[in-house]
Amino acid sequence: MTGATGNIGGKVLARLHAAGHKVRALTRDPSRAPLPEGVDVVAADLGDPGTLPAALDGVHKVFLMSLGHDKGTHDAHLVAAAQRAGVAHIVQLSTLGVEEVAEENDTPLGRWHRMAEQALTASGLGWTILRPNGFMTHALGWAPGIRAAAVVRSPIADLPEALVAPEDIADVAVRALTADGHEGKVYALTGPEALTTREQVDVLGEVLGRPLRFEQISLAEHHAAMAARYSPETADGVVKALRAALESGDGFRGRVFPGVPQVLGAPGRTFRDWATEHAHAFG
């Protein structure tokens, strides 16, 4: 497991561990990794290929996720080490927009993930690629504004997005890792509906039982907020993707793709479902 303490990886690990699978978590600093008792934890860094052979010793399958502008390089390091270690199958977390977006609207985020996918598909290893749309958990970033002033601030107002719940991504990843028939498959993962940010705010207000106000901010303000939490390259990449979507009107993020029901046999969570499950996070 890479990304074992993250939004998706942590859920994948918890599901595998609860089902009785032997799981090894790769992390840069095991002393700071709050992982379940019984999980094998190893210190390794995707940016340092020399740390990977020991982490992959005896490993049969890998859940691979990395972030930011180093994704192509980091995934290539892991794939190369997995080849040498005899790993049979890698499930890679990518992003919607590697192929689904029109070429003229390509973005740095799409290119980083495309490089990572190419490293895996050219490796000769068994592979499954998951391409999720934006996560419903982006709404958790609205919680401070909701608690303080019942306001949601975002640069995106009326662009429909078929967001996906991280819980559904994790369920698909676990199925791909533990069931037959998923090798060589690419799954585009979205929720069952497309909502604009204004519509999401309305739904969230209904779930919380109080009216919320939407306030549109500039992309520059959004970039500043992201830069406080992520690397400059990641903040730049996200804002460029948002600007391209707004300027082009390319609606691929508003398309509903069948990956979740195709793998799980049931529709994924709606935004209302997700908001109801996480209402406590908004105070």
Secondary structure, 3 states (H helix, E strand, C coil): CCCCCCCCHHHHHHHHHHCCCCCEEEECCHHHCCCCCCCEEEECCCCCHHHHHHHHCCCCEEEECCCCCCHHHHHHHHHHHHHHHCCCEEEEECCCCCCCCCHHHCCHHHHHHHHHHHHHHCCCCEEEEEEECCEHHHHHHHHHHHHHHCEEEECCCCCCECCECHHHHHHHHHHHHHCCCCCCEEEEECCCCCECHHHHHHHHHHHHCCCCEEEECCHHHHHHHHHCCCCHHHHHHHHHHHHHHHHHCCCHHHCCCCHHHHHHCCCCCCHHHHHHHCHHHHC
